[in-house]
């Protein structure tokens, strides 16, 4: 693995990984809608 090119890209990528972990645990604000799958929640976030 080559690592991150800049601190800004590292911050964005690690923030995204942490958000997926929060969605998985049900800790994200919009994760309270249990009818949405993890993929649907991520799609809402990316849109």
N, CA, C and O atoms as a Tripos MOL2 file, in Angstrom:
@<TRIPOS>MOLECULE
protein
  188   187    47     0     0
PROTEIN
NO_CHARGES

@<TRIPOS>ATOM
      1 N           0.8470   -1.1750    0.0000 N.3       1 UNK1
      2 CA          0.0000    0.0000    0.0000 C.3       1 UNK1
      3 C           0.8890    1.2340    0.0000 C.2       1 UNK1
      4 O           1.8550    1.3120    0.7590 O.2       1 UNK1
      5 N           0.5650    2.1850   -0.8420 N.am      2 UNK2
      6 CA          1.3940    3.3760   -0.9960 C.3       2 UNK2
      7 C           1.1190    4.4490    0.0420 C.2       2 UNK2
      8 O           1.9600    5.3240    0.2520 O.2       2 UNK2
      9 N          -0.0170    4.4080    0.6860 N.am      3 UNK3
     10 CA         -0.3470    5.4400    1.6590 C.3       3 UNK3
     11 C          -1.1140    6.5870    1.0200 C.2       3 UNK3
     12 O          -1.4520    6.5500   -0.1630 O.2       3 UNK3
     13 N          -1.3760    7.5870    1.8150 N.am      4 UNK4
     14 CA         -2.1460    8.7380    1.3590 C.3       4 UNK4
     15 C          -1.2140    9.7860    0.7730 C.2       4 UNK4
     16 O          -0.0910    9.9620    1.2460 O.2       4 UNK4
     17 N          -1.6780   10.4760   -0.2510 N.am      5 UNK5
     18 CA         -0.8740   11.5120   -0.9010 C.3       5 UNK5
     19 C          -0.8670   12.8090   -0.1030 C.2       5 UNK5
     20 O           0.1200   13.5450   -0.1020 O.2       5 UNK5
     21 N          -1.9750   13.0800    0.5740 N.am      6 UNK6
     22 CA         -2.0450   14.3220    1.3440 C.3       6 UNK6
     23 C          -2.8960   14.1060    2.5910 C.2       6 UNK6
     24 O          -3.6520   13.1400    2.6930 O.2       6 UNK6
     25 N          -2.7520   15.0260    3.5290 N.am      7 UNK7
     26 CA         -3.5380   14.9560    4.7570 C.3       7 UNK7
     27 C          -5.0230   15.1310    4.4670 C.2       7 UNK7
     28 O          -5.8550   14.5150    5.1320 O.2       7 UNK7
     29 N          -5.3700   15.9600    3.4870 N.am      8 UNK8
     30 CA         -6.7760   16.2010    3.1520 C.3       8 UNK8
     31 C          -7.4430   14.9260    2.6390 C.2       8 UNK8
     32 O          -8.5680   14.6190    3.0340 O.2       8 UNK8
     33 N          -6.7700   14.1850    1.7700 N.am      9 UNK9
     34 CA         -7.3640   12.9560    1.2520 C.3       9 UNK9
     35 C          -7.4750   11.9030    2.3480 C.2       9 UNK9
     36 O          -8.4490   11.1510    2.3810 O.2       9 UNK9
     37 N          -6.5070   11.8390    3.2330 N.am     10 UNK10
     38 CA         -6.5730   10.9040    4.3560 C.3      10 UNK10
     39 C          -7.7640   11.2230    5.2470 C.2      10 UNK10
     40 O          -8.4590   10.3130    5.6990 O.2      10 UNK10
     41 N          -8.0060   12.4940    5.5030 N.am     11 UNK11
     42 CA         -9.1190   12.9190    6.3600 C.3      11 UNK11
     43 C         -10.4570   12.5180    5.7440 C.2      11 UNK11
     44 O         -11.3440   12.0310    6.4460 O.2      11 UNK11
     45 N         -10.6050   12.7210    4.4360 N.am     12 UNK12
     46 CA        -11.8640   12.3930    3.7600 C.3      12 UNK12
     47 C         -12.1030   10.8870    3.7530 C.2      12 UNK12
     48 O         -13.2060   10.4320    4.0560 O.2      12 UNK12
     49 N         -11.0880   10.1220    3.4130 N.am     13 UNK13
     50 CA        -11.2480    8.6740    3.3280 C.3      13 UNK13
     51 C         -11.5210    8.0720    4.7010 C.2      13 UNK13
     52 O         -12.4190    7.2420    4.8430 O.2      13 UNK13
     53 N         -10.7640    8.4760    5.7030 N.am     14 UNK14
     54 CA        -10.9770    7.9360    7.0430 C.3      14 UNK14
     55 C         -12.3110    8.3790    7.6320 C.2      14 UNK14
     56 O         -12.9360    7.6370    8.3900 O.2      14 UNK14
     57 N         -12.7470    9.5880    7.2860 N.am     15 UNK15
     58 CA        -14.0670   10.0460    7.7170 C.3      15 UNK15
     59 C         -15.1740    9.1900    7.1200 C.2      15 UNK15
     60 O         -16.1580    8.8840    7.7930 O.2      15 UNK15
     61 N         -15.0170    8.8050    5.8590 N.am     16 UNK16
     62 CA        -16.0010    7.9340    5.2020 C.3      16 UNK16
     63 C         -16.0390    6.5540    5.8220 C.2      16 UNK16
     64 O         -17.1110    5.9800    6.0140 O.2      16 UNK16
     65 N         -14.8660    6.0190    6.1360 N.am     17 UNK17
     66 CA        -14.8010    4.7080    6.7830 C.3      17 UNK17
     67 C         -15.4790    4.7570    8.1480 C.2      17 UNK17
     68 O         -16.2240    3.8470    8.5120 O.2      17 UNK17
     69 N         -15.2190    5.8170    8.8950 N.am     18 UNK18
     70 CA        -15.8380    5.9610   10.2180 C.3      18 UNK18
     71 C         -17.3590    6.1000   10.1020 C.2      18 UNK18
     72 O         -18.0880    5.5760   10.9440 O.2      18 UNK18
     73 N         -17.8440    6.7970    9.0770 N.am     19 UNK19
     74 CA        -19.2810    6.9450    8.8820 C.3      19 UNK19
     75 C         -19.9320    5.6020    8.5830 C.2      19 UNK19
     76 O         -21.0270    5.3270    9.0740 O.2      19 UNK19
     77 N         -19.2780    4.7630    7.7850 N.am     20 UNK20
     78 CA        -19.8240    3.4280    7.5060 C.3      20 UNK20
     79 C         -19.8770    2.6100    8.7870 C.2      20 UNK20
     80 O         -20.8460    1.8860    9.0160 O.2      20 UNK20
     81 N         -18.8540    2.7140    9.6240 N.am     21 UNK21
     82 CA        -18.8660    2.0030   10.9080 C.3      21 UNK21
     83 C         -20.0160    2.4970   11.7860 C.2      21 UNK21
     84 O         -20.6790    1.6990   12.4470 O.2      21 UNK21
     85 N         -20.2520    3.8090   11.7930 N.am     22 UNK22
     86 CA        -21.3510    4.3540   12.5890 C.3      22 UNK22
     87 C         -22.7070    3.8790   12.0630 C.2      22 UNK22
     88 O         -23.6040    3.5790   12.8510 O.2      22 UNK22
     89 N         -22.8620    3.8090   10.7330 N.am     23 UNK23
     90 CA        -24.1170    3.3290   10.1580 C.3      23 UNK23
     91 C         -24.3360    1.8690   10.5290 C.2      23 UNK23
     92 O         -25.4580    1.4630   10.8330 O.2      23 UNK23
     93 N         -23.2770    1.0870   10.5060 N.am     24 UNK24
     94 CA        -23.3720   -0.3270   10.8370 C.3      24 UNK24
     95 C         -23.8270   -0.5330   12.2800 C.2      24 UNK24
     96 O         -24.5820   -1.4590   12.5750 O.2      24 UNK24
     97 N         -23.3610    0.3330   13.1710 N.am     25 UNK25
     98 CA        -23.7110    0.2310   14.5850 C.3      25 UNK25
     99 C         -25.0340    0.9150   14.9120 C.2      25 UNK25
    100 O         -25.5460    0.7700   16.0220 O.2      25 UNK25
    101 N         -25.5970    1.6670   13.9480 N.am     26 UNK26
    102 CA        -26.8480    2.3800   14.1900 C.3      26 UNK26
    103 C         -26.6530    3.6750   14.9440 C.2      26 UNK26
    104 O         -27.5860    4.1600   15.5840 O.2      26 UNK26
    105 N         -25.4500    4.2530   14.8840 N.am     27 UNK27
    106 CA        -25.1490    5.4650   15.6310 C.3      27 UNK27
    107 C         -25.3380    6.7380   14.8100 C.2      27 UNK27
    108 O         -25.3490    7.8310   15.3750 O.2      27 UNK27
    109 N         -25.4840    6.6230   13.5030 N.am     28 UNK28
    110 CA        -25.6530    7.8040   12.6660 C.3      28 UNK28
    111 C         -27.0640    8.3600   12.8370 C.2      28 UNK28
    112 O         -27.9900    7.5960   13.1090 O.2      28 UNK28
    113 N         -27.2470    9.6630   12.6860 N.am     29 UNK29
    114 CA        -28.5460   10.3100   12.8970 C.3      29 UNK29
    115 C         -29.6420    9.7450   12.0080 C.2      29 UNK29
    116 O         -30.7680    9.5670   12.4720 O.2      29 UNK29
    117 N         -29.3510    9.4590   10.7530 N.am     30 UNK30
    118 CA        -30.3640    8.9770    9.8230 C.3      30 UNK30
    119 C         -30.4940    7.4600    9.8700 C.2      30 UNK30
    120 O         -31.3370    6.8980    9.1720 O.2      30 UNK30
    121 N         -29.6770    6.7840   10.6780 N.am     31 UNK31
    122 CA        -29.7410    5.3250   10.7730 C.3      31 UNK31
    123 C         -30.9290    4.8530   11.6030 C.2      31 UNK31
    124 O         -31.1760    3.6500   11.6880 O.2      31 UNK31
    125 N         -31.6670    5.7720   12.2130 N.am     32 UNK32
    126 CA        -32.8130    5.3670   13.0300 C.3      32 UNK32
    127 C         -33.9190    4.7660   12.1720 C.2      32 UNK32
    128 O         -34.7960    4.0810   12.6980 O.2      32 UNK32
    129 N         -33.8990    5.0050   10.8660 N.am     33 UNK33
    130 CA        -34.8740    4.3830    9.9740 C.3      33 UNK33
    131 C         -34.4040    2.9610    9.6920 C.2      33 UNK33
    132 O         -33.5670    2.7420    8.8150 O.2      33 UNK33
    133 N         -34.9360    2.0060   10.4270 N.am     34 UNK34
    134 CA        -34.4620    0.6280   10.3360 C.3      34 UNK34
    135 C         -34.8840   -0.0560    9.0430 C.2      34 UNK34
    136 O         -34.4310   -1.1660    8.7620 O.2      34 UNK34
    137 N         -35.7320    0.5750    8.2600 N.am     35 UNK35
    138 CA        -36.1830   -0.0330    7.0170 C.3      35 UNK35
    139 C         -35.1340    0.0720    5.9170 C.2      35 UNK35
    140 O         -35.2090   -0.6550    4.9270 O.2      35 UNK35
    141 N         -34.1660    0.9540    6.0710 N.am     36 UNK36
    142 CA        -33.1340    1.1180    5.0610 C.3      36 UNK36
    143 C         -31.9700    0.1750    5.3290 C.2      36 UNK36
    144 O         -31.5350    0.0060    6.4680 O.2      36 UNK36
    145 N         -31.4750   -0.4370    4.2500 N.am     37 UNK37
    146 CA        -30.3000   -1.2840    4.4010 C.3      37 UNK37
    147 C         -29.0570   -0.4010    4.4980 C.2      37 UNK37
    148 O         -29.1170    0.8040    4.2550 O.2      37 UNK37
    149 N         -27.9450   -1.0100    4.8530 N.am     38 UNK38
    150 CA        -26.6830   -0.2750    4.9430 C.3      38 UNK38
    151 C         -26.3230    0.3470    3.5950 C.2      38 UNK38
    152 O         -25.8440    1.4800    3.5430 O.2      38 UNK38
    153 N         -26.5500   -0.3850    2.5130 N.am     39 UNK39
    154 CA        -26.2540    0.1270    1.1760 C.3      39 UNK39
    155 C         -27.1390    1.3280    0.8420 C.2      39 UNK39
    156 O         -26.6630    2.2970    0.2520 O.2      39 UNK39
    157 N         -28.4240    1.2760    1.2120 N.am     40 UNK40
    158 CA        -29.3420    2.3850    0.9550 C.3      40 UNK40
    159 C         -28.9540    3.6230    1.7680 C.2      40 UNK40
    160 O         -29.0450    4.7460    1.2700 O.2      40 UNK40
    161 N         -28.5210    3.4220    3.0220 N.am     41 UNK41
    162 CA        -28.0780    4.5350    3.8360 C.3      41 UNK41
    163 C         -26.8400    5.1870    3.2270 C.2      41 UNK41
    164 O         -26.7320    6.4120    3.1920 O.2      41 UNK41
    165 N         -25.9120    4.3690    2.7500 N.am     42 UNK42
    166 CA        -24.6870    4.8920    2.1370 C.3      42 UNK42
    167 C         -25.0210    5.6440    0.8590 C.2      42 UNK42
    168 O         -24.4160    6.6770    0.5730 O.2      42 UNK42
    169 N         -25.9750    5.1380    0.0890 N.am     43 UNK43
    170 CA        -26.3860    5.8170   -1.1460 C.3      43 UNK43
    171 C         -26.9980    7.1780   -0.8440 C.2      43 UNK43
    172 O         -26.7560    8.1400   -1.5740 O.2      43 UNK43
    173 N         -27.7950    7.2710    0.2330 N.am     44 UNK44
    174 CA        -28.3630    8.5640    0.6500 C.3      44 UNK44
    175 C         -27.2600    9.5370    1.0090 C.2      44 UNK44
    176 O         -27.3360   10.7200    0.6800 O.2      44 UNK44
    177 N         -26.2410    9.0430    1.6830 N.am     45 UNK45
    178 CA        -25.1240    9.8770    2.0960 C.3      45 UNK45
    179 C         -24.3330   10.3660    0.8850 C.2      45 UNK45
    180 O         -23.9150   11.5240    0.8480 O.2      45 UNK45
    181 N         -24.1270    9.5110   -0.0910 N.am     46 UNK46
    182 CA        -23.3140    9.8500   -1.2610 C.3      46 UNK46
    183 C         -24.0580   10.7750   -2.2370 C.2      46 UNK46
    184 O         -23.4280   11.4780   -3.0260 O.2      46 UNK46
    185 N         -25.3610   10.7720   -2.1830 N.am     47 UNK47
    186 CA        -26.1500   11.5640   -3.1490 C.3      47 UNK47
    187 C         -26.1180   13.0200   -2.8680 C.2      47 UNK47
    188 O         -26.7330   13.8020   -3.5940 O.2      47 UNK47
@<TRIPOS>BOND
     1     1     2 1
     2     2     3 1
     3     3     4 2
     4     3     5 am
     5     5     6 1
     6     6     7 1
     7     7     8 2
     8     7     9 am
     9     9    10 1
    10    10    11 1
    11    11    12 2
    12    11    13 am
    13    13    14 1
    14    14    15 1
    15    15    16 2
    16    15    17 am
    17    17    18 1
    18    18    19 1
    19    19    20 2
    20    19    21 am
    21    21    22 1
    22    22    23 1
    23    23    24 2
    24    23    25 am
    25    25    26 1
    26    26    27 1
    27    27    28 2
    28    27    29 am
    29    29    30 1
    30    30    31 1
    31    31    32 2
    32    31    33 am
    33    33    34 1
    34    34    35 1
    35    35    36 2
    36    35    37 am
    37    37    38 1
    38    38    39 1
    39    39    40 2
    40    39    41 am
    41    41    42 1
    42    42    43 1
    43    43    44 2
    44    43    45 am
    45    45    46 1
    46    46    47 1
    47    47    48 2
    48    47    49 am
    49    49    50 1
    50    50    51 1
    51    51    52 2
    52    51    53 am
    53    53    54 1
    54    54    55 1
    55    55    56 2
    56    55    57 am
    57    57    58 1
    58    58    59 1
    59    59    60 2
    60    59    61 am
    61    61    62 1
    62    62    63 1
    63    63    64 2
    64    63    65 am
    65    65    66 1
    66    66    67 1
    67    67    68 2
    68    67    69 am
    69    69    70 1
    70    70    71 1
    71    71    72 2
    72    71    73 am
    73    73    74 1
    74    74    75 1
    75    75    76 2
    76    75    77 am
    77    77    78 1
    78    78    79 1
    79    79    80 2
    80    79    81 am
    81    81    82 1
    82    82    83 1
    83    83    84 2
    84    83    85 am
    85    85    86 1
    86    86    87 1
    87    87    88 2
    88    87    89 am
    89    89    90 1
    90    90    91 1
    91    91    92 2
    92    91    93 am
    93    93    94 1
    94    94    95 1
    95    95    96 2
    96    95    97 am
    97    97    98 1
    98    98    99 1
    99    99   100 2
   100    99   101 am
   101   101   102 1
   102   102   103 1
   103   103   104 2
   104   103   105 am
   105   105   106 1
   106   106   107 1
   107   107   108 2
   108   107   109 am
   109   109   110 1
   110   110   111 1
   111   111   112 2
   112   111   113 am
   113   113   114 1
   114   114   115 1
   115   115   116 2
   116   115   117 am
   117   117   118 1
   118   118   119 1
   119   119   120 2
   120   119   121 am
   121   121   122 1
   122   122   123 1
   123   123   124 2
   124   123   125 am
   125   125   126 1
   126   126   127 1
   127   127   128 2
   128   127   129 am
   129   129   130 1
   130   130   131 1
   131   131   132 2
   132   131   133 am
   133   133   134 1
   134   134   135 1
   135   135   136 2
   136   135   137 am
   137   137   138 1
   138   138   139 1
   139   139   140 2
   140   139   141 am
   141   141   142 1
   142   142   143 1
   143   143   144 2
   144   143   145 am
   145   145   146 1
   146   146   147 1
   147   147   148 2
   148   147   149 am
   149   149   150 1
   150   150   151 1
   151   151   152 2
   152   151   153 am
   153   153   154 1
   154   154   155 1
   155   155   156 2
   156   155   157 am
   157   157   158 1
   158   158   159 1
   159   159   160 2
   160   159   161 am
   161   161   162 1
   162   162   163 1
   163   163   164 2
   164   163   165 am
   165   165   166 1
   166   166   167 1
   167   167   168 2
   168   167   169 am
   169   169   170 1
   170   170   171 1
   171   171   172 2
   172   171   173 am
   173   173   174 1
   174   174   175 1
   175   175   176 2
   176   175   177 am
   177   177   178 1
   178   178   179 1
   179   179   180 2
   180   179   181 am
   181   181   182 1
   182   182   183 1
   183   183   184 2
   184   183   185 am
   185   185   186 1
   186   186   187 1
   187   187   188 2
@<TRIPOS>SUBSTRUCTURE
     1 UNK1         2 RESIDUE 1 A UNK
     2 UNK2         6 RESIDUE 1 A UNK
     3 UNK3        10 RESIDUE 1 A UNK
     4 UNK4        14 RESIDUE 1 A UNK
     5 UNK5        18 RESIDUE 1 A UNK
     6 UNK6        22 RESIDUE 1 A UNK
     7 UNK7        26 RESIDUE 1 A UNK
     8 UNK8        30 RESIDUE 1 A UNK
     9 UNK9        34 RESIDUE 1 A UNK
    10 UNK10       38 RESIDUE 1 A UNK
    11 UNK11       42 RESIDUE 1 A UNK
    12 UNK12       46 RESIDUE 1 A UNK
    13 UNK13       50 RESIDUE 1 A UNK
    14 UNK14       54 RESIDUE 1 A UNK
    15 UNK15       58 RESIDUE 1 A UNK
    16 UNK16       62 RESIDUE 1 A UNK
    17 UNK17       66 RESIDUE 1 A UNK
    18 UNK18       70 RESIDUE 1 A UNK
    19 UNK19       74 RESIDUE 1 A UNK
    20 UNK20       78 RESIDUE 1 A UNK
    21 UNK21       82 RESIDUE 1 A UNK
    22 UNK22       86 RESIDUE 1 A UNK
    23 UNK23       90 RESIDUE 1 A UNK
    24 UNK24       94 RESIDUE 1 A UNK
    25 UNK25       98 RESIDUE 1 A UNK
    26 UNK26      102 RESIDUE 1 A UNK
    27 UNK27      106 RESIDUE 1 A UNK
    28 UNK28      110 RESIDUE 1 A UNK
    29 UNK29      114 RESIDUE 1 A UNK
    30 UNK30      118 RESIDUE 1 A UNK
    31 UNK31      122 RESIDUE 1 A UNK
    32 UNK32      126 RESIDUE 1 A UNK
    33 UNK33      130 RESIDUE 1 A UNK
    34 UNK34      134 RESIDUE 1 A UNK
    35 UNK35      138 RESIDUE 1 A UNK
    36 UNK36      142 RESIDUE 1 A UNK
    37 UNK37      146 RESIDUE 1 A UNK
    38 UNK38      150 RESIDUE 1 A UNK
    39 UNK39      154 RESIDUE 1 A UNK
    40 UNK40      158 RESIDUE 1 A UNK
    41 UNK41      162 RESIDUE 1 A UNK
    42 UNK42      166 RESIDUE 1 A UNK
    43 UNK43      170 RESIDUE 1 A UNK
    44 UNK44      174 RESIDUE 1 A UNK
    45 UNK45      178 RESIDUE 1 A UNK
    46 UNK46      182 RESIDUE 1 A UNK
    47 UNK47      186 RESIDUE 1 A UNK
